[in-house]
Amino acid sequence: MVGAIIGRGGATIRGITQATRARVDVHRKENIGGVEKAITIYGNPENCSSACKRILEVMSQEATNTNKGEISLKILAHNSLIGRIIGKAGATIKKIMQETDTKINVSSVNEVSGLNIERVISIRGSVEGMSGAEAMISSKLRSSYESDLQALAPGVGGMFPGLHPMAMMSTMVPQQRPTLAPPYGAPVPPPAAPPYPLLGPPTGQPQETETVQMYIPNNSVGAVIGSKGSYIRNIIRFSGATVKVATVSGEKNEQPSERQVTILGSPDAQWKAQCMIFEKIREEGLGSPIEEPRLSVEISVPSGQVGRIIGKGGANVRELQRLTGAVIKFPSAGTEHSSSGNANSSPSAPENTSVQIIGSFYSVQSAQRRIRSMLSPRSQ
């Protein structure tokens, strides 16, 4: 089936992508030896559903040609959303089945665990019926997800200005891909991606690319990179950011205690990439067993704007630290709490100044976003 979906030289999958304007990823190298392989579809809801239908059509034709029998579609859904798909006394799922002439089953809640917080929705029927059921289920998942988003974080925009809330919520529940991946055509997330199908990347105004230097414990580098680079590839694929871990040279006993990780991407991409790095360090037990890991990041700001961040008598930076819980440092000791608000105004000062931010993930993110917002032309 995978070969049929991809086509000779990738022709079939390229055709689907071009026709539907949805991005389609086939995870051939994951779940090695497994009977099923996952396919992830990215884009707006209509395009994703259209791509899913095209894939189902290819599968159906291949099943007919090879006498493989009936095909099915499986969708992963976060366990917290399943109740709204089923509905009171099964009313919602019964309605979907009746309107699409399909049979739909949901995997048992007993299969949910700390490493697998998703359930599998299996759909059987005609291609047209399965496609219609997928669209209805995904629409219900999206509306439920957005409702939860508002309930969980009604003031999140003020805490993290300039960041799309979908980027935030997509990484708030760390999880792993289930042992049994959904079959061909299932619109499911890649490892460590959002546990909600067909949401796609946030849309709206173009976001500027930012560069952030993150410093992680040297003993966590292997975990962040992963076996043969698998974890860092997942970070790059999911976040859309460029992520590079600095190499070190010299004797082992001379190596620094921290390693620099350079992240290049939009605010949304920065959030996702940094979240996955923080989460990996937490998972590996490399931080405090009681508190969230505290890491250091550096962002570059125009030297002429440093005084704006500090404020008169250090008022602005103190308020930033109070609101975010992060420690914010500037290159020289006298700069952090400058009384003039004209720090780094010397003609010989460098064009940019590195601002160091230390704290937990949410503290660091909030400080980054607030500083960027302060320096935005719209706030001046």
C-alpha positions as CSV (number, residue, x, y, z in Angstrom):
1,M,0.0,0.0,0.0
2,V,2.8,2.4,0.9
3,G,4.4,2.0,-2.5
4,A,1.0,2.6,-4.3
5,I,0.4,5.8,-2.3
6,I,3.9,7.1,-3.0
7,G,3.9,6.0,-6.7
8,R,6.8,5.6,-9.0
9,G,9.4,8.3,-8.2
10,G,6.9,9.8,-5.8
11,A,4.5,10.7,-8.6
12,T,1.3,9.7,-6.9
13,I,2.0,11.5,-3.6
14,R,3.2,14.6,-5.5
15,G,0.0,14.6,-7.5
16,I,-2.1,14.4,-4.3
17,T,-0.1,17.3,-2.7
18,Q,-0.4,19.5,-5.8
19,A,-4.1,18.8,-6.3
20,T,-5.2,19.3,-2.7
21,R,-2.5,21.8,-1.5
22,A,-2.0,19.7,1.6
23,R,1.4,18.4,2.7
24,V,1.5,14.6,3.0
25,D,4.2,12.8,4.9
26,V,4.6,9.0,4.8
27,H,6.5,7.7,7.8
28,R,8.2,4.8,6.1
29,K,11.1,4.5,8.5
30,E,9.0,4.5,11.6
31,N,7.4,1.4,13.2
32,I,10.0,-0.7,11.4
33,G,8.7,-4.2,10.9
34,G,5.1,-3.1,11.7
35,V,2.2,-4.1,9.5
36,E,1.0,-0.5,9.4
37,K,2.7,2.8,8.6
38,A,1.4,6.3,9.5
39,I,0.7,9.1,7.1
40,T,0.5,12.7,8.4
41,I,-1.5,15.3,6.5
42,Y,-0.9,19.1,7.1
43,G,-3.0,22.0,5.9
44,N,-6.3,23.6,6.3
45,P,-9.3,21.3,7.1
46,E,-10.8,21.2,3.6
47,N,-7.4,20.5,2.0
48,C,-6.5,17.8,4.5
49,S,-9.9,16.0,4.1
50,S,-9.5,16.2,0.3
51,A,-6.0,14.7,0.5
52,C,-7.3,12.0,2.9
53,K,-10.0,11.1,0.4
54,R,-7.5,10.9,-2.5
55,I,-5.3,8.5,-0.4
56,L,-8.3,6.3,0.4
57,E,-9.1,6.2,-3.3
58,V,-5.5,5.0,-4.1
59,M,-5.8,2.4,-1.3
60,S,-9.1,1.2,-2.5
61,Q,-7.8,0.7,-6.1
62,E,-4.7,-1.0,-4.8
63,A,-6.8,-3.3,-2.6
64,T,-9.0,-4.2,-5.6
65,N,-5.9,-4.9,-7.8
66,T,-4.3,-7.1,-5.2
67,N,-7.4,-8.8,-3.7
68,K,-6.5,-7.4,-0.2
69,G,-10.1,-6.9,0.7
70,E,-11.7,-4.1,2.6
71,I,-9.7,-1.0,3.7
72,S,-10.3,1.1,6.7
73,L,-9.3,4.5,8.0
74,K,-7.9,5.2,11.5
75,I,-7.6,8.5,13.2
76,L,-5.8,9.2,16.5
77,A,-7.6,11.5,19.0
78,H,-6.6,12.7,22.4
79,N,-8.4,10.7,25.1
80,S,-9.9,13.9,26.6
81,L,-11.8,14.5,23.3
82,I,-13.2,11.1,22.8
83,G,-16.3,11.6,25.0
84,R,-17.4,14.4,22.7
85,I,-17.0,12.2,19.6
86,I,-19.1,9.5,21.2
87,G,-21.7,11.9,22.6
88,K,-24.3,11.2,25.3
89,A,-25.3,7.6,25.1
90,G,-23.4,7.4,21.8
91,A,-25.6,9.9,20.1
92,T,-22.9,11.8,18.2
93,I,-21.1,8.8,16.8
94,K,-24.4,7.1,15.9
95,K,-25.4,10.2,14.0
96,I,-22.1,10.3,12.1
97,M,-22.5,6.6,11.2
98,Q,-26.0,7.0,10.0
99,E,-25.2,10.1,7.9
100,T,-22.2,8.5,6.2
101,D,-23.3,4.9,6.2
102,T,-20.1,3.8,7.9
103,K,-19.2,1.6,10.9
104,I,-17.1,3.4,13.5
105,N,-15.3,1.9,16.5
106,V,-13.2,3.6,19.2
107,S,-10.4,1.7,21.0
108,S,-10.8,0.9,24.6
109,V,-9.8,3.4,27.3
110,N,-7.9,0.5,28.9
111,E,-5.3,1.0,26.2
112,V,-4.6,4.6,27.4
113,S,-1.4,5.0,29.5
114,G,1.2,7.6,30.4
115,L,3.0,6.9,27.2
116,N,-0.1,6.7,25.0
117,I,-2.8,9.2,25.8
118,E,-4.6,8.7,22.5
119,R,-7.3,6.5,21.3
120,V,-7.9,5.1,17.8
121,I,-11.1,5.8,15.9
122,S,-11.5,3.2,13.2
123,I,-13.8,3.8,10.3
124,R,-15.1,1.3,7.8
125,G,-17.3,1.8,4.7
126,S,-17.1,3.1,1.2
127,V,-14.4,5.6,0.3
128,E,-17.1,8.3,0.1
129,G,-18.5,7.3,3.5
130,M,-15.2,7.1,5.2
131,S,-14.2,10.5,3.8
132,G,-17.4,12.1,5.0
133,A,-17.0,10.5,8.5
134,E,-13.4,11.8,8.7
135,A,-14.5,15.3,7.9
136,M,-17.3,15.2,10.5
137,I,-15.0,13.7,13.2
138,S,-12.1,16.1,12.5
139,S,-14.5,19.1,12.6
140,K,-15.8,17.9,16.0
141,L,-12.3,17.4,17.3
142,R,-11.2,20.8,16.2
143,S,-14.2,22.6,17.8
144,S,-13.7,20.6,21.0
145,Y,-10.0,21.4,21.0
146,E,-10.5,25.1,20.4
147,S,-13.1,25.1,23.2
148,D,-10.6,23.5,25.6
149,L,-7.9,26.0,24.4
150,Q,-10.1,28.9,25.5
151,A,-11.0,27.2,28.8
152,L,-7.4,26.4,29.6
153,A,-5.7,29.6,28.6
154,P,-8.1,32.5,28.2
155,G,-5.4,35.0,28.9
156,V,-2.6,33.3,27.1
157,G,-2.2,36.0,24.4
158,G,-1.3,38.6,27.0
159,M,1.3,36.4,28.6
160,F,2.9,35.4,25.3
161,P,2.3,38.3,22.9
162,G,2.9,37.6,19.2
163,L,2.5,33.9,19.5
164,H,-0.3,31.9,17.9
165,P,-2.2,30.0,20.6
166,M,-2.4,26.8,18.5
167,A,1.4,26.7,18.6
168,M,1.3,26.8,22.4
169,M,-1.4,24.2,23.0
170,S,0.1,21.8,20.5
171,T,3.0,21.2,22.8
172,M,1.3,21.5,26.2
173,V,0.7,17.7,26.5
174,P,3.9,15.7,26.0
175,Q,3.2,12.3,24.5
176,Q,4.5,9.5,22.4
177,R,3.2,7.8,19.3
178,P,1.2,4.7,20.1
179,T,2.9,1.4,19.6
180,L,0.6,0.6,16.7
181,A,0.6,3.4,14.2
182,P,-2.6,4.1,12.2
183,P,-2.7,2.7,8.7
184,Y,-2.3,4.4,5.4
185,G,-4.3,7.5,4.9
186,A,-4.7,8.3,8.6
187,P,-4.3,12.0,9.4
188,V,-2.2,11.6,12.5
189,P,0.6,13.7,14.2
190,P,4.3,12.8,14.0
191,P,6.1,11.9,17.2
192,A,5.8,14.7,19.9
193,A,3.5,16.6,17.6
194,P,0.0,17.9,18.6
195,P,-2.4,15.1,19.6
196,Y,-5.1,16.5,17.4
197,P,-5.6,15.7,13.7
198,L,-5.8,18.0,10.7
199,L,-5.1,21.2,12.6
200,G,-2.2,22.2,10.4
201,P,0.3,25.0,11.1
202,P,-1.1,28.3,12.3
203,T,-2.1,30.7,9.6
204,G,-2.2,34.5,9.6
205,Q,0.3,37.3,9.2
206,P,3.9,36.2,8.3
207,Q,6.2,36.0,11.3
208,E,9.7,37.3,11.4
209,T,12.5,34.7,11.8
210,E,14.3,34.9,15.1
211,T,17.6,33.4,16.3
212,V,17.9,32.1,19.8
213,Q,20.9,30.5,21.5
214,M,19.8,27.9,24.1
215,Y,22.3,26.3,26.6
216,I,21.7,22.7,27.7
217,P,23.6,20.5,30.1
218,N,26.4,18.7,28.3
219,N,25.1,15.4,29.6
220,S,21.8,15.9,27.9
221,V,23.2,16.4,24.4
222,G,22.8,12.8,23.5
223,A,19.2,12.7,24.5
224,V,18.3,15.9,22.6
225,I,20.0,14.6,19.5
226,G,18.6,11.1,19.8
227,S,19.7,7.8,18.3
228,K,21.3,8.6,14.9
229,G,19.8,12.1,15.2
230,S,16.2,10.8,15.4
231,Y,15.0,13.2,18.1
232,I,16.5,16.4,16.7
233,R,15.0,15.5,13.3
234,N,11.6,15.2,15.0
235,I,12.1,18.7,16.5
236,I,13.0,20.2,13.2
237,R,10.1,18.4,11.4
238,F,7.5,19.3,13.9
239,S,8.6,22.9,14.7
240,G,9.7,24.0,11.3
241,A,12.8,25.6,12.9
242,T,16.4,25.0,12.1
243,V,18.2,23.5,15.1
244,K,21.9,23.0,15.4
245,V,23.9,21.7,18.4
246,A,27.4,23.1,18.7
247,T,30.3,20.6,18.5
248,V,33.1,20.6,21.1
249,S,36.7,19.8,20.7
250,G,39.6,19.1,23.1
251,E,40.0,16.7,26.0
252,K,36.9,15.3,27.7
253,N,37.9,16.8,31.0
254,E,38.1,20.2,29.3
255,Q,34.6,20.2,27.8
256,P,32.2,22.9,29.1
257,S,29.3,21.9,31.4
258,E,26.8,23.4,28.9
259,R,26.4,23.1,25.1
260,Q,25.0,25.8,22.8
261,V,21.9,25.0,20.7
262,T,21.1,27.5,18.0
263,I,17.4,27.7,16.9
264,L,16.4,29.7,13.9
265,G,12.7,30.1,13.1
266,S,9.4,32.1,13.6
267,P,8.0,32.7,17.1
268,D,5.7,29.7,16.7
269,A,8.6,27.5,15.6
270,Q,10.8,28.8,18.5
271,W,8.0,27.9,21.0
272,K,7.7,24.3,19.6
273,A,11.4,23.6,19.3
274,Q,12.3,25.0,22.7
275,C,9.4,23.2,24.3
276,M,10.6,19.8,22.9
277,I,14.1,20.4,24.2
278,F,12.9,21.4,27.7
279,E,10.6,18.4,27.7
280,K,13.3,15.9,26.6
281,I,15.6,17.2,29.4
282,R,12.7,16.8,31.9
283,E,11.9,13.3,30.6
284,E,15.5,12.2,31.0
285,G,15.6,13.3,34.6
286,L,18.4,15.7,33.9
287,G,16.8,18.6,35.8
288,S,15.5,18.7,39.3
289,P,13.1,15.8,40.2
290,I,10.8,18.3,41.8
291,E,11.0,21.4,39.7
292,E,10.8,22.0,36.0
293,P,14.2,22.2,34.2
294,R,15.7,25.7,34.2
295,L,17.8,26.6,31.2
296,S,19.5,29.6,29.8
297,V,18.7,31.2,26.5
298,E,20.1,34.2,24.8
299,I,18.4,36.5,22.3
300,S,20.0,39.3,20.3
301,V,18.5,42.8,20.5
302,P,19.6,46.1,19.0
303,S,22.1,47.7,21.4
304,G,20.3,51.1,21.0
305,Q,17.1,49.5,22.4
306,V,18.6,47.9,25.5
307,G,17.7,50.9,27.6
308,R,14.0,50.4,26.6
309,I,14.1,46.9,28.1
310,I,15.8,48.1,31.3
311,G,13.8,51.1,31.8
312,K,14.4,54.0,34.2
313,G,16.3,52.8,37.2
314,G,15.8,49.2,36.0
315,A,12.0,49.5,36.4
316,N,11.1,47.7,33.2
317,V,13.5,44.7,33.6
318,R,12.4,44.3,37.2
319,E,8.7,44.2,36.1
320,L,9.6,41.7,33.4
321,Q,11.3,39.4,35.9
322,R,8.3,39.7,38.3
323,L,5.7,38.9,35.6
324,T,7.6,36.1,34.0
325,G,9.6,34.5,36.9
326,A,12.7,34.5,34.7
327,V,16.1,36.0,35.5
328,I,17.1,38.5,32.8
329,K,20.8,39.5,32.5
330,F,22.8,41.8,30.3
331,P,26.5,41.6,29.3
332,S,27.8,44.0,32.0
333,A,26.8,44.1,35.6
334,G,26.1,47.8,35.5
335,T,23.7,47.4,32.6
336,E,21.1,45.2,34.1
337,H,19.8,47.9,36.5
338,S,21.0,51.0,34.7
339,S,19.6,54.2,36.2
340,S,19.7,56.2,33.0
341,G,17.9,54.0,30.6
342,N,20.5,54.8,27.9
343,A,22.6,51.6,28.2
344,N,25.0,50.7,25.4
345,S,24.6,54.2,23.8
346,S,28.3,54.6,23.3
347,P,29.3,55.1,19.6
348,S,31.7,52.1,20.1
349,A,29.0,49.8,21.4
350,P,28.3,46.7,19.2
351,E,25.3,46.8,16.9
352,N,23.5,44.0,18.9
353,T,23.5,43.0,22.5
354,S,22.8,39.5,23.8
355,V,20.2,39.3,26.5
356,Q,20.4,36.2,28.8
357,I,17.1,34.7,30.1
358,I,17.2,32.0,32.7
359,G,14.2,30.0,33.9
360,S,11.6,27.3,33.3
361,F,10.1,26.8,29.8
362,Y,7.1,29.1,30.4
363,S,9.2,31.7,32.2
364,V,11.7,31.8,29.4
365,Q,9.1,31.9,26.7
366,S,7.1,34.7,28.3
367,A,10.2,36.8,28.8
368,Q,11.3,36.3,25.1
369,R,7.9,37.2,23.8
370,R,7.5,40.2,26.0
371,I,11.0,41.6,25.1
372,R,10.2,41.1,21.4
373,S,6.9,42.8,21.9
374,M,8.6,45.8,23.6
375,L,10.9,46.2,20.7
376,S,8.2,45.8,18.0
377,P,7.7,49.0,15.9
378,R,4.0,48.8,16.8
379,S,4.8,49.3,20.5
380,Q,7.1,52.3,19.9
